[in-house]
Amino acid sequence: MARNGVQRVRSGRAHKGGRQAQNRQPNRLRVQTAEQILDIIASEGRVDRARITSDATLQSLEVQSMDVVMILMVIEEKFGVYVPIDGAIAESDNVASFVAAITDRILESRA
C-alpha cells in the first residue's frame, strides 16, 4: 500500500497540481497588489473607488500631477520600493497600464 501511495505522489497528477497551485500564487499576489494600489489612488487622488475603471485615465479621474506624486510616495512607503515616474509608468495611458507598471515594479523588487 505504501508503495502505491508513493507512486501516486510521484505521478504527473500530483506534480501538476502542485505546479498549478504555484502558478496561482503569483497571480493572487499580483491581484492583491493591484487592488491595494487602486485603493491608494482612490484615497490619495480623492476619487470615488467606483469611478476607477481599467480604461479610465488619471486625467479623466481629475487626478492632478501633485496627487500622482503623493500616490507614488504612499506606494513607496507601503511597499518599500522606489517608484520613479519614468518608463512604463510615465507612458501609461490608462489606469490599467499605470497600475500594471507599478505592480511590476513592486513584484520585481521582491523577486
Biopython code that builds the backbone (N, CA, C, O; Angstrom):
import numpy as np
from Bio.PDB.StructureBuilder import StructureBuilder

atoms = [
    (1, "MET", "N", (0.811, -1.192, 0.000)),
    (1, "MET", "CA", (0.000, 0.000, 0.000)),
    (1, "MET", "C", (0.853, 1.253, 0.000)),
    (1, "MET", "O", (0.595, 2.173, -0.776)),
    (2, "ALA", "N", (1.853, 1.306, 0.848)),
    (2, "ALA", "CA", (2.699, 2.489, 0.892)),
    (2, "ALA", "C", (3.337, 2.714, -0.466)),
    (2, "ALA", "O", (3.530, 3.850, -0.899)),
    (3, "ARG", "N", (3.658, 1.624, -1.122)),
    (3, "ARG", "CA", (4.276, 1.757, -2.437)),
    (3, "ARG", "C", (3.311, 2.452, -3.407)),
    (3, "ARG", "O", (3.745, 3.294, -4.193)),
    (4, "ASN", "N", (2.039, 2.126, -3.371)),
    (4, "ASN", "CA", (1.061, 2.784, -4.234)),
    (4, "ASN", "C", (0.952, 4.268, -3.891)),
    (4, "ASN", "O", (0.830, 5.123, -4.769)),
    (5, "GLY", "N", (0.999, 4.543, -2.613)),
    (5, "GLY", "CA", (0.931, 5.937, -2.192)),
    (5, "GLY", "C", (2.108, 6.739, -2.732)),
    (5, "GLY", "O", (1.945, 7.879, -3.168)),
    (6, "VAL", "N", (3.305, 6.132, -2.701)),
    (6, "VAL", "CA", (4.488, 6.797, -3.222)),
    (6, "VAL", "C", (4.342, 7.018, -4.719)),
    (6, "VAL", "O", (4.711, 8.073, -5.236)),
    (7, "GLN", "N", (3.805, 6.027, -5.411)),
    (7, "GLN", "CA", (3.639, 6.163, -6.849)),
    (7, "GLN", "C", (2.660, 7.289, -7.173)),
    (7, "GLN", "O", (2.875, 8.044, -8.122)),
    (8, "ARG", "N", (1.602, 7.405, -6.403)),
    (8, "ARG", "CA", (0.645, 8.470, -6.646)),
    (8, "ARG", "C", (1.278, 9.849, -6.441)),
    (8, "ARG", "O", (1.018, 10.783, -7.200)),
    (9, "VAL", "N", (2.098, 9.959, -5.422)),
    (9, "VAL", "CA", (2.752, 11.236, -5.150)),
    (9, "VAL", "C", (3.691, 11.598, -6.295)),
    (9, "VAL", "O", (3.829, 12.769, -6.649)),
    (10, "ARG", "N", (4.335, 10.585, -6.872)),
    (10, "ARG", "CA", (5.268, 10.843, -7.962)),
    (10, "ARG", "C", (4.576, 10.985, -9.314)),
    (10, "ARG", "O", (5.216, 11.359, -10.296)),
    (11, "SER", "N", (3.292, 10.695, -9.378)),
    (11, "SER", "CA", (2.584, 10.760, -10.663)),
    (11, "SER", "C", (2.517, 12.188, -11.164)),
    (11, "SER", "O", (2.677, 13.136, -10.395)),
    (12, "GLY", "N", (2.282, 12.334, -12.436)),
    (12, "GLY", "CA", (2.173, 13.653, -13.043)),
    (12, "GLY", "C", (1.038, 14.453, -12.449)),
    (12, "GLY", "O", (1.127, 15.677, -12.346)),
    (13, "ARG", "N", (-0.044, 13.770, -12.051)),
    (13, "ARG", "CA", (-1.185, 14.497, -11.498)),
    (13, "ARG", "C", (-0.810, 15.250, -10.237)),
    (13, "ARG", "O", (-1.153, 16.425, -10.099)),
    (14, "ALA", "N", (-0.134, 14.622, -9.342)),
    (14, "ALA", "CA", (0.222, 15.286, -8.081)),
    (14, "ALA", "C", (1.181, 16.444, -8.347)),
    (14, "ALA", "O", (1.046, 17.526, -7.777)),
    (15, "HIS", "N", (2.154, 16.193, -9.224)),
    (15, "HIS", "CA", (3.127, 17.238, -9.540)),
    (15, "HIS", "C", (2.466, 18.388, -10.274)),
    (15, "HIS", "O", (2.737, 19.555, -9.991)),
    (16, "LYS", "N", (1.597, 18.056, -11.218)),
    (16, "LYS", "CA", (0.919, 19.094, -11.987)),
    (16, "LYS", "C", (0.045, 19.957, -11.070)),
    (16, "LYS", "O", (0.007, 21.179, -11.210)),
    (17, "GLY", "N", (-0.646, 19.318, -10.143)),
    (17, "GLY", "CA", (-1.475, 20.063, -9.207)),
    (17, "GLY", "C", (-0.638, 21.025, -8.383)),
    (17, "GLY", "O", (-1.059, 22.154, -8.132)),
    (18, "GLY", "N", (0.537, 20.596, -7.963)),
    (18, "GLY", "CA", (1.433, 21.455, -7.217)),
    (18, "GLY", "C", (1.893, 22.635, -8.045)),
    (18, "GLY", "O", (1.987, 23.757, -7.547)),
    (19, "ARG", "N", (2.179, 22.378, -9.308)),
    (19, "ARG", "CA", (2.615, 23.453, -10.199)),
    (19, "ARG", "C", (1.491, 24.458, -10.411)),
    (19, "ARG", "O", (1.737, 25.664, -10.445)),
    (20, "GLN", "N", (0.262, 23.976, -10.554)),
    (20, "GLN", "CA", (-0.864, 24.882, -10.732)),
    (20, "GLN", "C", (-1.041, 25.758, -9.502)),
    (20, "GLN", "O", (-1.325, 26.950, -9.624)),
    (21, "ALA", "N", (-0.877, 25.186, -8.334)),
    (21, "ALA", "CA", (-1.002, 25.965, -7.098)),
    (21, "ALA", "C", (0.091, 27.028, -7.046)),
    (21, "ALA", "O", (-0.160, 28.147, -6.599)),
    (22, "GLN", "N", (1.305, 26.693, -7.498)),
    (22, "GLN", "CA", (2.389, 27.669, -7.508)),
    (22, "GLN", "C", (2.092, 28.796, -8.489)),
    (22, "GLN", "O", (2.380, 29.958, -8.204)),
    (23, "ASN", "N", (1.512, 28.458, -9.652)),
    (23, "ASN", "CA", (1.193, 29.479, -10.650)),
    (23, "ASN", "C", (0.089, 30.410, -10.172)),
    (23, "ASN", "O", (0.083, 31.589, -10.522)),
    (24, "ARG", "N", (-0.844, 29.897, -9.376)),
    (24, "ARG", "CA", (-1.926, 30.732, -8.869)),
    (24, "ARG", "C", (-1.435, 31.733, -7.836)),
    (24, "ARG", "O", (-1.980, 32.832, -7.738)),
    (25, "GLN", "N", (-0.419, 31.375, -7.066)),
    (25, "GLN", "CA", (0.071, 32.244, -6.007)),
    (25, "GLN", "C", (0.584, 33.576, -6.549)),
    (25, "GLN", "O", (0.194, 34.618, -6.023)),
    (26, "PRO", "N", (1.439, 33.595, -7.574)),
    (26, "PRO", "CA", (1.875, 34.900, -8.095)),
    (26, "PRO", "C", (0.708, 35.714, -8.651)),
    (26, "PRO", "O", (0.692, 36.936, -8.504)),
    (27, "ASN", "N", (-0.259, 35.067, -9.280)),
    (27, "ASN", "CA", (-1.414, 35.793, -9.797)),
    (27, "ASN", "C", (-2.218, 36.404, -8.659)),
    (27, "ASN", "O", (-2.687, 37.538, -8.764)),
    (28, "ARG", "N", (-2.375, 35.668, -7.591)),
    (28, "ARG", "CA", (-3.098, 36.179, -6.430)),
    (28, "ARG", "C", (-2.362, 37.376, -5.841)),
    (28, "ARG", "O", (-2.985, 38.377, -5.487)),
    (29, "LEU", "N", (-1.056, 37.278, -5.737)),
    (29, "LEU", "CA", (-0.251, 38.376, -5.210)),
    (29, "LEU", "C", (-0.360, 39.595, -6.124)),
    (29, "LEU", "O", (-0.456, 40.726, -5.648)),
    (30, "ARG", "N", (-0.346, 39.363, -7.430)),
    (30, "ARG", "CA", (-0.476, 40.463, -8.398)),
    (30, "ARG", "C", (-1.825, 41.159, -8.231)),
    (30, "ARG", "O", (-1.890, 42.389, -8.221)),
    (31, "VAL", "N", (-2.895, 40.386, -8.100)),
    (31, "VAL", "CA", (-4.233, 40.955, -7.948)),
    (31, "VAL", "C", (-4.342, 41.723, -6.634)),
    (31, "VAL", "O", (-4.887, 42.826, -6.602)),
    (32, "GLN", "N", (-3.827, 41.148, -5.561)),
    (32, "GLN", "CA", (-3.880, 41.819, -4.260)),
    (32, "GLN", "C", (-3.091, 43.135, -4.286)),
    (32, "GLN", "O", (-3.539, 44.148, -3.749)),
    (33, "THR", "N", (-1.927, 43.105, -4.909)),
    (33, "THR", "CA", (-1.100, 44.308, -5.005)),
    (33, "THR", "C", (-1.821, 45.372, -5.826)),
    (33, "THR", "O", (-1.860, 46.539, -5.437)),
    (34, "ALA", "N", (-2.390, 44.973, -6.957)),
    (34, "ALA", "CA", (-3.118, 45.918, -7.816)),
    (34, "ALA", "C", (-4.301, 46.527, -7.069)),
    (34, "ALA", "O", (-4.560, 47.724, -7.193)),
    (35, "GLU", "N", (-5.013, 45.726, -6.307)),
    (35, "GLU", "CA", (-6.156, 46.236, -5.541)),
    (35, "GLU", "C", (-5.706, 47.253, -4.501)),
    (35, "GLU", "O", (-6.379, 48.261, -4.285)),
    (36, "GLN", "N", (-4.579, 46.997, -3.861)),
    (36, "GLN", "CA", (-4.052, 47.951, -2.877)),
    (36, "GLN", "C", (-3.644, 49.256, -3.554)),
    (36, "GLN", "O", (-3.840, 50.335, -2.994)),
    (37, "ILE", "N", (-3.080, 49.160, -4.752)),
    (37, "ILE", "CA", (-2.699, 50.353, -5.496)),
    (37, "ILE", "C", (-3.946, 51.149, -5.874)),
    (37, "ILE", "O", (-3.959, 52.375, -5.762)),
    (38, "LEU", "N", (-4.981, 50.464, -6.316)),
    (38, "LEU", "CA", (-6.233, 51.143, -6.654)),
    (38, "LEU", "C", (-6.824, 51.854, -5.440)),
    (38, "LEU", "O", (-7.344, 52.963, -5.556)),
    (39, "ASP", "N", (-6.742, 51.220, -4.289)),
    (39, "ASP", "CA", (-7.225, 51.851, -3.057)),
    (39, "ASP", "C", (-6.432, 53.128, -2.745)),
    (39, "ASP", "O", (-6.995, 54.130, -2.303)),
    (40, "ILE", "N", (-5.126, 53.073, -2.982)),
    (40, "ILE", "CA", (-4.277, 54.244, -2.741)),
    (40, "ILE", "C", (-4.625, 55.356, -3.726)),
    (40, "ILE", "O", (-4.693, 56.525, -3.345)),
    (41, "ILE", "N", (-4.845, 55.000, -4.985)),
    (41, "ILE", "CA", (-5.246, 56.002, -5.975)),
    (41, "ILE", "C", (-6.543, 56.673, -5.538)),
    (41, "ILE", "O", (-6.683, 57.892, -5.632)),
    (42, "ALA", "N", (-7.483, 55.876, -5.065)),
    (42, "ALA", "CA", (-8.769, 56.423, -4.619)),
    (42, "ALA", "C", (-8.588, 57.364, -3.432)),
    (42, "ALA", "O", (-9.148, 58.460, -3.417)),
    (43, "SER", "N", (-7.816, 56.945, -2.447)),
    (43, "SER", "CA", (-7.686, 57.772, -1.243)),
    (43, "SER", "C", (-6.819, 59.003, -1.484)),
    (43, "SER", "O", (-7.207, 60.107, -1.103)),
    (44, "GLU", "N", (-5.664, 58.839, -2.102)),
    (44, "GLU", "CA", (-4.754, 59.974, -2.298)),
    (44, "GLU", "C", (-5.208, 60.889, -3.433)),
    (44, "GLU", "O", (-4.952, 62.093, -3.402)),
    (45, "GLY", "N", (-5.874, 60.326, -4.426)),
    (45, "GLY", "CA", (-6.367, 61.134, -5.527)),
    (45, "GLY", "C", (-7.746, 61.698, -5.269)),
    (45, "GLY", "O", (-8.293, 62.455, -6.072)),
    (46, "ARG", "N", (-8.304, 61.305, -4.111)),
    (46, "ARG", "CA", (-9.642, 61.750, -3.711)),
    (46, "ARG", "C", (-10.672, 61.464, -4.816)),
    (46, "ARG", "O", (-11.418, 62.336, -5.263)),
    (47, "VAL", "N", (-10.663, 60.173, -5.231)),
    (47, "VAL", "CA", (-11.556, 59.708, -6.290)),
    (47, "VAL", "C", (-12.410, 58.580, -5.727)),
    (47, "VAL", "O", (-11.910, 57.696, -5.031)),
    (48, "ASP", "N", (-13.698, 58.618, -6.034)),
    (48, "ASP", "CA", (-14.586, 57.532, -5.633)),
    (48, "ASP", "C", (-14.082, 56.241, -6.278)),
    (48, "ASP", "O", (-13.890, 56.178, -7.492)),
    (49, "ARG", "N", (-13.875, 55.229, -5.467)),
    (49, "ARG", "CA", (-13.307, 53.946, -5.950)),
    (49, "ARG", "C", (-14.128, 53.373, -7.100)),
    (49, "ARG", "O", (-13.570, 52.731, -7.990)),
    (50, "ALA", "N", (-15.424, 53.589, -7.101)),
    (50, "ALA", "CA", (-16.295, 53.055, -8.150)),
    (50, "ALA", "C", (-16.014, 53.703, -9.511)),
    (50, "ALA", "O", (-16.305, 53.106, -10.548)),
    (51, "ARG", "N", (-15.458, 54.907, -9.517)),
    (51, "ARG", "CA", (-15.136, 55.593, -10.772)),
    (51, "ARG", "C", (-13.851, 55.085, -11.404)),
    (51, "ARG", "O", (-13.598, 55.327, -12.584)),
    (52, "ILE", "N", (-13.044, 54.388, -10.628)),
    (52, "ILE", "CA", (-11.751, 53.940, -11.134)),
    (52, "ILE", "C", (-11.941, 52.631, -11.900)),
    (52, "ILE", "O", (-12.123, 51.562, -11.319)),
    (53, "THR", "N", (-11.892, 52.757, -13.210)),
    (53, "THR", "CA", (-12.004, 51.593, -14.097)),
    (53, "THR", "C", (-10.693, 51.424, -14.840)),
    (53, "THR", "O", (-9.873, 52.342, -14.875)),
    (54, "SER", "N", (-10.491, 50.269, -15.428)),
    (54, "SER", "CA", (-9.223, 49.992, -16.102)),
    (54, "SER", "C", (-8.972, 50.911, -17.290)),
    (54, "SER", "O", (-7.821, 51.227, -17.589)),
    (55, "ASP", "N", (-10.024, 51.344, -17.968)),
    (55, "ASP", "CA", (-9.820, 52.201, -19.135)),
    (55, "ASP", "C", (-9.875, 53.699, -18.808)),
    (55, "ASP", "O", (-9.658, 54.532, -19.688)),
    (56, "ALA", "N", (-10.162, 54.040, -17.559)),
    (56, "ALA", "CA", (-10.143, 55.453, -17.150)),
    (56, "ALA", "C", (-8.710, 55.962, -17.186)),
    (56, "ALA", "O", (-7.761, 55.192, -17.039)),
    (57, "THR", "N", (-8.567, 57.245, -17.381)),
    (57, "THR", "CA", (-7.244, 57.860, -17.303)),
    (57, "THR", "C", (-7.175, 58.667, -16.011)),
    (57, "THR", "O", (-8.201, 59.025, -15.432)),
    (58, "LEU", "N", (-5.969, 58.942, -15.578)),
    (58, "LEU", "CA", (-5.828, 59.775, -14.386)),
    (58, "LEU", "C", (-6.415, 61.152, -14.653)),
    (58, "LEU", "O", (-6.977, 61.778, -13.754)),
    (59, "GLN", "N", (-6.286, 61.617, -15.876)),
    (59, "GLN", "CA", (-6.859, 62.910, -16.250)),
    (59, "GLN", "C", (-8.388, 62.865, -16.181)),
    (59, "GLN", "O", (-9.007, 63.796, -15.666)),
    (60, "SER", "N", (-9.002, 61.797, -16.690)),
    (60, "SER", "CA", (-10.466, 61.711, -16.652)),
    (60, "SER", "C", (-10.979, 61.586, -15.217)),
    (60, "SER", "O", (-12.125, 61.932, -14.929)),
    (61, "LEU", "N", (-10.130, 61.092, -14.326)),
    (61, "LEU", "CA", (-10.493, 60.992, -12.908)),
    (61, "LEU", "C", (-10.167, 62.284, -12.167)),
    (61, "LEU", "O", (-10.408, 62.404, -10.966)),
    (62, "GLU", "N", (-9.612, 63.254, -12.908)),
    (62, "GLU", "CA", (-9.225, 64.549, -12.365)),
    (62, "GLU", "C", (-8.155, 64.447, -11.281)),
    (62, "GLU", "O", (-8.151, 65.206, -10.312)),
    (63, "VAL", "N", (-7.245, 63.484, -11.472)),
    (63, "VAL", "CA", (-6.101, 63.325, -10.575)),
    (63, "VAL", "C", (-5.014, 64.266, -11.083)),
    (63, "VAL", "O", (-4.553, 64.143, -12.217)),
    (64, "GLN", "N", (-4.615, 65.200, -10.237)),
    (64, "GLN", "CA", (-3.617, 66.200, -10.595)),
    (64, "GLN", "C", (-2.209, 65.619, -10.463)),
    (64, "GLN", "O", (-2.010, 64.586, -9.823)),
    (65, "SER", "N", (-1.250, 66.287, -11.067)),
    (65, "SER", "CA", (0.130, 65.794, -11.037)),
    (65, "SER", "C", (0.658, 65.693, -9.602)),
    (65, "SER", "O", (1.397, 64.763, -9.279)),
    (66, "MET", "N", (0.285, 66.644, -8.743)),
    (66, "MET", "CA", (0.711, 66.575, -7.347)),
    (66, "MET", "C", (0.089, 65.357, -6.655)),
    (66, "MET", "O", (0.715, 64.743, -5.791)),
    (67, "ASP", "N", (-1.126, 65.018, -7.033)),
    (67, "ASP", "CA", (-1.770, 63.822, -6.488)),
    (67, "ASP", "C", (-1.011, 62.570, -6.910)),
    (67, "ASP", "O", (-0.863, 61.634, -6.124)),
    (68, "VAL", "N", (-0.531, 62.554, -8.152)),
    (68, "VAL", "CA", (0.242, 61.404, -8.640)),
    (68, "VAL", "C", (1.514, 61.247, -7.814)),
    (68, "VAL", "O", (1.892, 60.133, -7.452)),
    (69, "VAL", "N", (2.164, 62.353, -7.522)),
    (69, "VAL", "CA", (3.371, 62.319, -6.687)),
    (69, "VAL", "C", (3.026, 61.741, -5.314)),
    (69, "VAL", "O", (3.753, 60.892, -4.799)),
    (70, "MET", "N", (1.929, 62.193, -4.726)),
    (70, "MET", "CA", (1.508, 61.686, -3.412)),
    (70, "MET", "C", (1.151, 60.198, -3.486)),
    (70, "MET", "O", (1.496, 59.428, -2.590)),
    (71, "ILE", "N", (0.466, 59.803, -4.544)),
    (71, "ILE", "CA", (0.114, 58.394, -4.746)),
    (71, "ILE", "C", (1.379, 57.548, -4.764)),
    (71, "ILE", "O", (1.457, 56.523, -4.088)),
    (72, "LEU", "N", (2.368, 57.981, -5.540)),
    (72, "LEU", "CA", (3.614, 57.220, -5.637)),
    (72, "LEU", "C", (4.371, 57.204, -4.316)),
    (72, "LEU", "O", (4.990, 56.197, -3.971)),
    (73, "MET", "N", (4.329, 58.306, -3.574)),
    (73, "MET", "CA", (5.005, 58.343, -2.269)),
    (73, "MET", "C", (4.361, 57.364, -1.293)),
    (73, "MET", "O", (5.063, 56.674, -0.554)),
    (74, "VAL", "N", (3.047, 57.299, -1.286)),
    (74, "VAL", "CA", (2.349, 56.363, -0.393)),
    (74, "VAL", "C", (2.653, 54.924, -0.808)),
    (74, "VAL", "O", (2.865, 54.063, 0.046)),
    (75, "ILE", "N", (2.676, 54.666, -2.101)),
    (75, "ILE", "CA", (3.007, 53.322, -2.603)),
    (75, "ILE", "C", (4.427, 52.950, -2.190)),
    (75, "ILE", "O", (4.672, 51.834, -1.732)),
    (76, "GLU", "N", (5.354, 53.878, -2.350)),
    (76, "GLU", "CA", (6.740, 53.617, -1.953)),
    (76, "GLU", "C", (6.837, 53.290, -0.468)),
    (76, "GLU", "O", (7.550, 52.369, -0.071)),
    (77, "GLU", "N", (6.116, 54.050, 0.342)),
    (77, "GLU", "CA", (6.148, 53.818, 1.786)),
    (77, "GLU", "C", (5.503, 52.475, 2.143)),
    (77, "GLU", "O", (6.036, 51.717, 2.954)),
    (78, "LYS", "N", (4.371, 52.196, 1.540)),
    (78, "LYS", "CA", (3.637, 50.970, 1.863)),
    (78, "LYS", "C", (4.394, 49.717, 1.439)),
    (78, "LYS", "O", (4.436, 48.732, 2.176)),
    (79, "PHE", "N", (4.995, 49.755, 0.246)),
    (79, "PHE", "CA", (5.621, 48.554, -0.307)),
    (79, "PHE", "C", (7.145, 48.554, -0.177)),
    (79, "PHE", "O", (7.793, 47.562, -0.511)),
    (80, "GLY", "N", (7.717, 49.651, 0.302)),
    (80, "GLY", "CA", (9.157, 49.707, 0.499)),
    (80, "GLY", "C", (9.950, 49.620, -0.794)),
    (80, "GLY", "O", (11.000, 48.981, -0.851)),
    (81, "VAL", "N", (9.436, 50.272, -1.832)),
    (81, "VAL", "CA", (10.113, 50.235, -3.126)),
    (81, "VAL", "C", (10.067, 51.624, -3.759)),
    (81, "VAL", "O", (9.073, 52.340, -3.638)),
    (82, "TYR", "N", (11.151, 51.993, -4.432)),
    (82, "TYR", "CA", (11.206, 53.269, -5.137)),
    (82, "TYR", "C", (10.468, 53.128, -6.463)),
    (82, "TYR", "O", (10.716, 52.190, -7.220)),
    (83, "VAL", "N", (9.563, 54.062, -6.743)),
    (83, "VAL", "CA", (8.778, 54.034, -7.982)),
    (83, "VAL", "C", (9.006, 55.355, -8.720)),
    (83, "VAL", "O", (8.311, 56.339, -8.467)),
    (84, "PRO", "N", (9.979, 55.372, -9.630)),
    (84, "PRO", "CA", (10.233, 56.601, -10.379)),
    (84, "PRO", "C", (9.162, 56.827, -11.447)),
    (84, "PRO", "O", (8.552, 55.883, -11.949)),
    (85, "ILE", "N", (8.955, 58.080, -11.774)),
    (85, "ILE", "CA", (7.981, 58.403, -12.817)),
    (85, "ILE", "C", (8.728, 58.400, -14.148)),
    (85, "ILE", "O", (9.069, 59.452, -14.691)),
    (86, "ASP", "N", (8.973, 57.204, -14.656)),
    (86, "ASP", "CA", (9.629, 57.071, -15.952)),
    (86, "ASP", "C", (9.174, 55.765, -16.601)),
    (86, "ASP", "O", (8.406, 55.001, -16.017)),
    (87, "GLY", "N", (9.649, 55.532, -17.784)),
    (87, "GLY", "CA", (9.353, 54.287, -18.481)),
    (87, "GLY", "C", (7.870, 54.011, -18.588)),
    (87, "GLY", "O", (7.089, 54.879, -18.979)),
    (88, "ALA", "N", (7.489, 52.795, -18.238)),
    (88, "ALA", "CA", (6.105, 52.339, -18.388)),
    (88, "ALA", "C", (5.132, 53.164, -17.548)),
    (88, "ALA", "O", (3.976, 53.341, -17.930)),
    (89, "ILE", "N", (5.591, 53.661, -16.423)),
    (89, "ILE", "CA", (4.700, 54.456, -15.571)),
    (89, "ILE", "C", (4.394, 55.794, -16.244)),
    (89, "ILE", "O", (3.240, 56.222, -16.273)),
    (90, "ALA", "N", (5.401, 56.444, -16.775)),
    (90, "ALA", "CA", (5.201, 57.727, -17.448)),
    (90, "ALA", "C", (4.407, 57.563, -18.742)),
    (90, "ALA", "O", (3.674, 58.467, -19.142)),
    (91, "GLU", "N", (4.553, 56.418, -19.388)),
    (91, "GLU", "CA", (3.885, 56.173, -20.664)),
    (91, "GLU", "C", (2.482, 55.588, -20.509)),
    (91, "GLU", "O", (1.800, 55.342, -21.504)),
    (92, "SER", "N", (2.054, 55.367, -19.285)),
    (92, "SER", "CA", (0.730, 54.783, -19.038)),
    (92, "SER", "C", (-0.348, 55.679, -19.609)),
    (92, "SER", "O", (-0.360, 56.888, -19.376)),
    (93, "ASP", "N", (-1.261, 55.068, -20.365)),
    (93, "ASP", "CA", (-2.335, 55.869, -20.948)),
    (93, "ASP", "C", (-3.684, 55.627, -20.287)),
    (93, "ASP", "O", (-4.677, 56.264, -20.637)),
    (94, "ASN", "N", (-3.717, 54.695, -19.320)),
    (94, "ASN", "CA", (-4.946, 54.463, -18.567)),
    (94, "ASN", "C", (-4.596, 53.869, -17.206)),
    (94, "ASN", "O", (-3.437, 53.557, -16.931)),
    (95, "VAL", "N", (-5.595, 53.721, -16.375)),
    (95, "VAL", "CA", (-5.370, 53.208, -15.019)),
    (95, "VAL", "C", (-4.794, 51.800, -15.056)),
    (95, "VAL", "O", (-3.914, 51.470, -14.261)),
    (96, "ALA", "N", (-5.280, 50.969, -15.967)),
    (96, "ALA", "CA", (-4.800, 49.588, -16.043)),
    (96, "ALA", "C", (-3.296, 49.533, -16.294)),
    (96, "ALA", "O", (-2.588, 48.780, -15.625)),
    (97, "SER", "N", (-2.800, 50.315, -17.244)),
    (97, "SER", "CA", (-1.364, 50.277, -17.539)),
    (97, "SER", "C", (-0.549, 50.946, -16.427)),
    (97, "SER", "O", (0.576, 50.529, -16.151)),
    (98, "PHE", "N", (-1.098, 51.962, -15.798)),
    (98, "PHE", "CA", (-0.444, 52.630, -14.671)),
    (98, "PHE", "C", (-0.276, 51.649, -13.506)),
    (98, "PHE", "O", (0.813, 51.516, -12.947)),
    (99, "VAL", "N", (-1.356, 50.974, -13.153)),
    (99, "VAL", "CA", (-1.323, 50.012, -12.045)),
    (99, "VAL", "C", (-0.425, 48.820, -12.393)),
    (99, "VAL", "O", (0.326, 48.343, -11.543)),
    (100, "ALA", "N", (-0.497, 48.342, -13.628)),
    (100, "ALA", "CA", (0.331, 47.204, -14.039)),
    (100, "ALA", "C", (1.812, 47.545, -13.953)),
    (100, "ALA", "O", (2.612, 46.725, -13.502)),
    (101, "ALA", "N", (2.184, 48.751, -14.384)),
    (101, "ALA", "CA", (3.587, 49.157, -14.336)),
    (101, "ALA", "C", (4.087, 49.244, -12.896)),
    (101, "ALA", "O", (5.203, 48.821, -12.595)),
    (102, "ILE", "N", (3.268, 49.789, -12.020)),
    (102, "ILE", "CA", (3.662, 49.896, -10.611)),
    (102, "ILE", "C", (3.705, 48.510, -9.968)),
    (102, "ILE", "O", (4.625, 48.202, -9.210)),
    (103, "THR", "N", (2.724, 47.691, -10.267)),
    (103, "THR", "CA", (2.698, 46.325, -9.735)),
    (103, "THR", "C", (3.941, 45.561, -10.177)),
    (103, "THR", "O", (4.563, 44.867, -9.372)),
    (104, "ASP", "N", (4.302, 45.682, -11.442)),
    (104, "ASP", "CA", (5.518, 45.026, -11.940)),
    (104, "ASP", "C", (6.739, 45.481, -11.163)),
    (104, "ASP", "O", (7.573, 44.662, -10.776)),
    (105, "ARG", "N", (6.849, 46.789, -10.932)),
    (105, "ARG", "CA", (7.994, 47.335, -10.202)),
    (105, "ARG", "C", (8.062, 46.756, -8.787)),
    (105, "ARG", "O", (9.135, 46.394, -8.305)),
    (106, "ILE", "N", (6.906, 46.675, -8.132)),
    (106, "ILE", "CA", (6.858, 46.146, -6.765)),
    (106, "ILE", "C", (7.254, 44.666, -6.745)),
    (106, "ILE", "O", (8.088, 44.249, -5.942)),
    (107, "LEU", "N", (6.651, 43.889, -7.630)),
    (107, "LEU", "CA", (6.922, 42.446, -7.638)),
    (107, "LEU", "C", (8.358, 42.138, -8.056)),
    (107, "LEU", "O", (8.955, 41.187, -7.551)),
    (108, "GLU", "N", (8.917, 42.927, -8.969)),
    (108, "GLU", "CA", (10.321, 42.746, -9.366)),
    (108, "GLU", "C", (11.246, 43.018, -8.194)),
    (108, "GLU", "O", (12.259, 42.338, -8.027)),
    (109, "SER", "N", (10.905, 43.999, -7.390)),
    (109, "SER", "CA", (11.769, 44.340, -6.248)),
    (109, "SER", "C", (11.750, 43.245, -5.185)),
    (109, "SER", "O", (12.685, 43.122, -4.394)),
    (110, "ARG", "N", (10.697, 42.463, -5.172)),
    (110, "ARG", "CA", (10.573, 41.391, -4.178)),
    (110, "ARG", "C", (11.174, 40.079, -4.654)),
    (110, "ARG", "O", (11.365, 39.158, -3.860)),
    (111, "ALA", "N", (11.473, 39.988, -5.939)),
    (111, "ALA", "CA", (11.989, 38.723, -6.509)),
    (111, "ALA", "C", (13.411, 38.458, -6.105)),
    (111, "ALA", "O", (13.985, 37.443, -6.499)),
]
sb = StructureBuilder()
sb.init_structure("model")
sb.init_model(0)
sb.init_chain("A")
sb.init_seg("    ")
for serial, (resi, resn, name, xyz) in enumerate(atoms, 1):
    if name == "N":
        sb.init_residue(resn, " ", resi, " ")
    sb.init_atom(name, np.array(xyz, "f"), 0.0, 1.0, " ", f" {name:<3s}", serial, name[0])
structure = sb.get_structure()
